[in-house]
Amino acid sequence: MENDTFVAEDKVYALWWEGPFTLEELHSLSKNDEVLPKAWTIYSIYSDHPLYGKNSLTYVGKSRDVLGRLKRHRGDWWYGKVHVASVYEFTNWKNYHGQKHGDAIIIPEEDKYYKSEEGKVISRVEELLILGLSPAYNLKNKNTARDSSEYRLFNWGFVGDVPREVSSRFWIEDIPSKIEQE
């Protein structure tokens, strides 16, 4: 069995994670930069949880406006730190580090429901992260990752508790039954 048959079909994305930040620190970082807040489209929230423990990954989300979304989370249940990620189409190992925020996949402002190609990519990345990481407060999207069935994510930077690779081949496909058929 050749591994190339699996990898060639994958849609591979690199996520550049930054943090951990408080909401105030994020606001300060983005104050003088137009591109930075738009490039942050995925976020992971860390907070105390009775089962997962202190400062645990408890939520993964997506947004065109991460700062605005986090302000809405803050009053409900979140008071900890957050990591934010920019998503890039992965091209090769030489370019995995040092990408500019302007090269990130940015959701168009008019795309309120993630229907554009960029919006669909960000939605599928979020769904796969939720499926693979099972954060405590993500009640939605745990069963919708089927659309991410050909996605492979490489996580770089300050990833927190996010693994370096999350692959739909591991989380979605039924690999043992395919091996038995051969």
SERO-4910 file (N, C-alpha, C, O; in steps of 0.05 Angstrom, whole numbers):
BEGIN
 pado doro    nc1    nc2    nc3   cac1   cac2   cac3    cc1    cc2    cc3    oc1    oc2    oc3
  Met    A     17    -24      0      0      0      0     18     25      0     36     27     17
  Glu    A     13     43    -18     29     67    -20     16     90     -5     -8     95     -8
  Asn    A     32    104     11     21    128     25     14    151      7     -3    167     14
  Asp    A     27    153    -16     22    175    -34     -7    177    -43    -17    198    -48
  Thr    A    -21    154    -44    -49    155    -53    -66    170    -33    -86    183    -41
  Phe    A    -59    169     -8    -74    185     12    -67    214     12    -84    231     11
  Val    A    -41    220     13    -31    247     15    -38    264     -9    -44    288     -6
  Ala    A    -37    253    -33    -41    269    -57    -69    281    -58    -73    302    -70
  Glu    A    -88    269    -45   -116    279    -45   -121    299    -23   -141    314    -24
  Asp    A   -103    301     -4   -108    318     19   -107    348     12    -91    356     -5
  Lys    A   -123    363     26   -121    392     25   -107    400     50   -117    397     72
  Val    A    -82    410     47    -65    414     70    -63    444     76    -59    461     59
  Tyr    A    -67    450    102    -66    477    112    -48    479    136    -45    461    152
  Ala    A    -34    502    138    -17    508    160    -31    529    177    -41    549    167
  Leu    A    -32    525    203    -43    545    222    -20    556    238     -5    541    250
  Trp    A    -18    582    238      3    596    253    -11    607    278    -27    626    277
  Trp    A     -5    595    301    -17    602    327      0    623    341     24    622    341
  Glu    A    -14    641    354     -1    662    371    -16    663    398    -40    658    400
  Gly    A     -1    670    418    -13    672    445      5    658    465     27    650    459
  Pro    A     -5    654    489    -32    661    498    -35    691    504    -16    705    512
  Phe    A    -59    701    499    -65    729    503    -90    733    520   -108    716    520
  Thr    A    -91    755    534   -116    763    546   -131    779    524   -119    786    504
  Leu    A   -156    785    528   -171    801    509   -159    829    506   -158    840    484
  Glu    A   -149    840    528   -137    866    527   -111    866    511   -106    884    495
  Glu    A    -95    845    514    -70    842    498    -76    840    468    -62    852    452
  Leu    A    -96    824    461   -104    822    433   -112    848    421   -104    856    399
  His    A   -128    863    436   -138    889    427   -114    908    423   -113    922    403
  Ser    A    -95    908    441    -72    925    439    -55    917    414    -45    935    400
  Leu    A    -51    891    409    -36    882    386    -48    890    360    -34    898    341
  Ser    A    -74    890    358    -88    895    333    -94    924    328   -104    931    307
  Lys    A    -90    941    348    -98    969    346    -86    983    323   -100    999    310
  Asn    A    -61    979    316    -47    993    295    -42    976    270    -24    982    255
  Asp    A    -57    955    267    -52    937    244    -79    929    232    -96    918    245
  Glu    A    -83    936    207   -109    930    193   -111    900    186   -133    889    187
  Val    A    -89    888    179    -90    860    169    -92    840    191   -106    820    189
  Leu    A    -77    845    213    -75    825    235   -103    815    245   -106    791    246
  Pro    A   -121    833    252   -147    822    262   -163    806    241   -178    788    248
  Lys    A   -159    812    215   -173    797    194   -160    770    190   -174    751    182
  Ala    A   -134    769    194   -119    743    190   -126    723    212   -125    699    206
  Trp    A   -132    732    236   -139    714    257   -167    704    252   -187    719    255
  Thr    A   -170    679    244   -197    668    238   -204    645    256   -228    637    257
  Ile    A   -185    633    269   -189    610    287   -179    618    314   -158    631    317
  Tyr    A   -192    609    335   -183    615    362   -188    591    381   -206    575    376
  Ser    A   -171    588    401   -175    568    421   -174    581    449   -156    596    455
  Ile    A   -194    574    464   -197    586    491   -188    567    512   -194    543    512
  Tyr    A   -173    578    531   -163    562    554   -176    573    579   -175    598    584
  Ser    A   -187    556    595   -199    564    620   -200    540    639   -193    518    632
  Asp    A   -208    546    664   -209    524    684   -234    508    678   -255    519    671
  His    A   -232    482    682   -255    464    678   -255    443    700   -234    433    707
  Pro    A   -278    436    711   -279    417    733   -267    389    726   -257    376    744
  Leu    A   -270    381    701   -260    355    694   -232    356    680   -215    340    686
  Tyr    A   -228    376    662   -203    378    647   -181    391    663   -158    387    657
  Gly    A   -188    406    684   -168    418    701   -163    448    695   -178    460    680
  Lys    A   -143    459    708   -137    488    705   -124    493    678   -108    478    667
  Asn    A   -131    516    667   -120    527    642   -120    506    620   -100    501    607
  Ser    A   -143    493    616   -146    472    595   -159    483    570   -174    503    571
  Leu    A   -154    470    548   -167    477    523   -196    470    526   -204    447    528
  Thr    A   -214    490    526   -242    485    530   -260    493    507   -283    486    506
  Tyr    A   -249    508    487   -265    517    465   -248    523    440   -227    536    443
  Val    A   -258    516    417   -246    523    391   -267    537    375   -290    527    373
  Gly    A   -261    560    363   -281    574    347   -269    587    323   -244    587    319
  Lys    A   -287    598    306   -278    613    282   -294    639    282   -316    641    293
  Ser    A   -282    659    268   -297    684    265   -282    702    245   -258    700    243
  Arg    A   -297    718    232   -285    739    215   -275    762    233   -257    777    226
  Asp    A   -286    763    257   -279    784    277   -274    771    304   -291    770    321
  Val    A   -250    760    307   -243    745    331   -246    762    356   -257    753    376
  Leu    A   -237    787    355   -239    805    379   -268    808    387   -275    806    411
  Gly    A   -285    814    368   -314    817    374   -326    792    385   -342    793    404
  Arg    A   -319    770    373   -330    744    382   -321    738    411   -337    728    427
  Leu    A   -296    743    416   -285    737    443   -299    755    464   -303    747    487
  Lys    A   -305    780    457   -319    798    476   -346    786    483   -355    789    506
  Arg    A   -359    774    464   -385    761    470   -382    736    487   -399    731    504
  His    A   -360    721    484   -355    698    501   -349    706    529   -356    692    548
  Arg    A   -335    728    532   -323    735    557   -343    737    580   -338    726    602
  Gly    A   -365    749    576   -384    752    598   -399    727    605   -408    724    627
  Asp    A   -400    708    586   -415    683    591   -400    664    609   -410    655    630
  Trp    A   -376    656    600   -362    635    614   -332    636    612   -318    620    625
  Trp    A   -322    654    597   -293    654    592   -280    678    605   -288    701    602
  Tyr    A   -259    672    621   -243    693    634   -213    688    632   -197    702    644
  Gly    A   -205    668    616   -177    660    615   -162    673    592   -166    696    585
  Lys    A   -145    657    580   -128    665    558   -137    651    532   -151    631    532
  Val    A   -128    663    510   -135    653    484   -111    652    465    -93    668    467
  His    A   -111    632    448    -92    631    426   -107    637    400   -130    629    398
  Val    A    -95    651    382   -108    658    357    -91    646    334    -67    645    336
  Ala    A   -104    639    312    -90    627    290    -98    640    263   -121    647    259
  Ser    A    -78    642    246    -82    649    218    -79    624    202    -61    607    208
  Val    A    -95    620    182    -95    596    166    -83    602    138    -90    621    125
  Tyr    A    -65    584    130    -51    587    104    -53    562     88    -54    540    100
  Glu    A    -54    564     62    -52    540     46    -23    531     47     -5    546     42
  Phe    A    -19    505     54      7    494     57     19    488     30      6    474     14
  Thr    A     43    498     25     55    493     -1     79    474      1     82    455    -15
  Asn    A     97    480     20    120    462     24    132    468     51    125    488     64
  Trp    A    151    451     60    162    454     86    180    479     89    182    489    112
  Lys    A    191    488     68    208    512     70    192    537     77    203    555     89
  Asn    A    167    538     69    151    561     74    132    559     98    115    576    102
  Tyr    A    136    539    115    117    535    137    119    557    158    101    561    173
  His    A    142    570    159    147    589    181    153    617    169    166    619    147
  Gly    A    145    637    182    151    664    173    132    676    152    139    695    138
  Gln    A    108    664    151     89    675    132     78    701    142     77    706    167
  Lys    A     70    718    125     59    744    132     29    741    136     16    726    122
  His    A     18    756    154    -11    755    159    -27    762    134    -49    752    131
  Gly    A    -16    778    117    -30    785     92    -33    762     73    -49    763     55
  Asp    A    -17    740     77    -19    716     60    -40    696     71    -45    676     58
  Ala    A    -51    702     94    -70    684    107    -96    683     91   -102    702     76
  Ile    A   -111    662     95   -138    660     83   -156    678    100   -160    674    124
  Ile    A   -167    698     87   -184    718    101   -212    716     91   -217    715     67
  Ile    A   -231    714    109   -259    712    102   -269    739     93   -267    759    107
  Pro    A   -281    741     69   -292    767     60   -312    778     79   -328    763     91
  Glu    A   -312    805     82   -331    818    101   -360    812     95   -376    809    114
  Glu    A   -367    809     70   -395    805     63   -404    776     68   -428    769     65
  Asp    A   -385    758     74   -391    729     78   -399    724    107   -382    715    123
  Lys    A   -423    730    114   -432    726    142   -438    697    149   -438    691    173
  Tyr    A   -442    680    129   -449    652    135   -429    632    125   -435    609    122
  Tyr    A   -404    641    120   -382    624    112   -388    608     87   -382    584     86
  Lys    A   -400    620     67   -407    607     42   -386    611     20   -386    595      1
  Ser    A   -369    631     23   -347    635      3   -327    612      5   -328    597     25
  Glu    A   -310    609    -14   -290    588    -13   -272    591     12   -266    572     26
  Glu    A   -265    616     18   -249    622     42   -264    614     67   -253    602     85
  Gly    A   -289    621     68   -306    615     91   -309    585     95   -309    576    118
  Lys    A   -312    571     73   -315    541     75   -289    529     86   -291    510    102
  Val    A   -267    538     77   -241    527     87   -239    532    117   -233    513    132
  Ile    A   -244    556    126   -242    563    154   -262    546    170   -255    536    192
  Ser    A   -286    542    160   -306    525    174   -297    497    177   -300    485    198
  Arg    A   -285    486    156   -276    458    156   -252    455    174   -249    434    188
  Val    A   -235    475    175   -212    474    194   -222    473    222   -213    457    239
  Glu    A   -241    491    229   -253    492    256   -266    465    262   -262    454    284
  Glu    A   -282    454    244   -296    429    249   -276    406    255   -281    390    273
  Leu    A   -255    405    240   -235    383    244   -221    387    271   -216    367    285
  Leu    A   -214    411    278   -201    416    304   -220    408    327   -211    396    346
  Ile    A   -246    415    324   -265    408    345   -267    377    347   -268    366    370
  Leu    A   -269    364    325   -271    335    325   -246    322    338   -249    304    354
  Gly    A   -223    331    329   -198    319    339   -191    326    367   -178    310    381
  Leu    A   -199    349    377   -191    358    404   -212    355    425   -206    354    449
  Ser    A   -237    354    417   -261    351    435   -260    371    458   -261    362    481
  Pro    A   -259    397    453   -259    416    475   -286    414    490   -307    409    478
  Ala    A   -285    418    516   -309    414    533   -333    431    526   -355    421    527
  Tyr    A   -329    456    518   -351    474    513   -360    475    484   -378    490    478
  Asn    A   -348    459    467   -358    458    439   -380    436    437   -374    412    435
  Leu    A   -404    445    438   -426    426    436   -435    422    407   -444    400    399
  Lys    A   -431    442    390   -437    440    362   -413    431    346   -390    432    356
  Asn    A   -417    423    322   -396    416    302   -380    391    309   -362    385    294
  Lys    A   -387    376    330   -372    352    335   -378    330    315   -363    312    310
  Asn    A   -402    332    303   -410    312    284   -412    322    255   -422    309    237
  Thr    A   -401    346    250   -403    358    223   -377    357    208   -375    369    187
  Ala    A   -357    344    218   -331    345    206   -328    328    181   -307    326    169
  Arg    A   -350    315    173   -348    298    148   -340    315    124   -327    304    106
  Asp    A   -347    340    123   -339    358    101   -309    363    101   -298    373     81
  Ser    A   -296    356    123   -267    360    126   -252    334    120   -228    331    128
  Ser    A   -264    316    106   -253    289    103   -227    288     88   -213    267     90
  Glu    A   -219    308     74   -194    308     59   -175    329     70   -156    336     56
  Tyr    A   -179    338     95   -163    360    106   -141    349    124   -144    329    138
  Arg    A   -118    362    122    -96    356    140    -85    383    150    -80    401    133
  Leu    A    -81    386    176    -73    411    187    -46    409    201    -42    390    217
  Phe    A    -28    427    195     -3    429    210     -5    454    227    -11    476    217
  Asn    A      1    451    253     -1    473    272     26    482    280     43    466    289
  Trp    A     32    508    278     58    519    284     55    543    302     34    554    306
  Gly    A     78    551    314     78    574    331     72    566    360     80    544    369
  Phe    A     57    583    374     50    578    402     24    563    402      2    575    405
  Val    A     25    537    400      1    521    395    -15    514    420    -38    505    418
  Gly    A     -4    519    444    -18    511    468    -21    480    469     -1    466    466
  Asp    A    -45    471    473    -51    442    474    -58    430    447    -66    407    446
  Val    A    -57    445    426    -64    435    400    -40    418    389    -18    428    389
  Pro    A    -46    394    380    -24    378    369    -12    389    343    -26    405    330
  Arg    A     12    382    337     26    393    313     12    385    287     14    399    268
  Glu    A     -2    363    287    -17    354    263    -44    343    271    -46    328    291
  Val    A    -64    351    256    -91    340    259    -99    332    231   -100    348    213
  Ser    A   -106    306    228   -112    296    202   -140    283    201   -147    268    219
  Ser    A   -155    289    181   -181    277    178   -178    247    172   -196    232    178
  Arg    A   -156    240    160   -152    211    155   -152    195    181   -162    172    181
  Phe    A   -143    207    202   -143    193    228   -170    195    241   -180    175    251
  Trp    A   -183    218    241   -207    223    256   -233    215    242   -253    209    255
  Ile    A   -233    215    216   -258    211    202   -259    185    187   -279    170    189
  Glu    A   -238    178    172   -239    154    155   -237    129    172   -225    128    193
  Asp    A   -248    108    161   -248     81    174   -224     66    162   -229     47    145
  Ile    A   -200     73    169   -176     61    158   -175     30    163   -168     16    144
  Pro    A   -181     20    187   -179    -10    191   -195    -26    171   -186    -46    161
  Ser    A   -220    -17    165   -236    -32    146   -225    -31    117   -228    -50    102
  Lys    A   -212     -9    110   -200     -7     84   -176    -26     81   -171    -37     60
  Ile    A   -161    -28    103   -137    -46    103   -147    -75    100   -135    -91     86
  Glu    A   -168    -82    114   -179   -109    113   -188   -117     85   -186   -140     77
  Gln    A   -198    -97     70   -208   -103     43   -185   -108     23   -190   -121      2
  Glu    A   -161   -100     29   -139   -104     10   -129   -132     10   -110   -138     -5
***
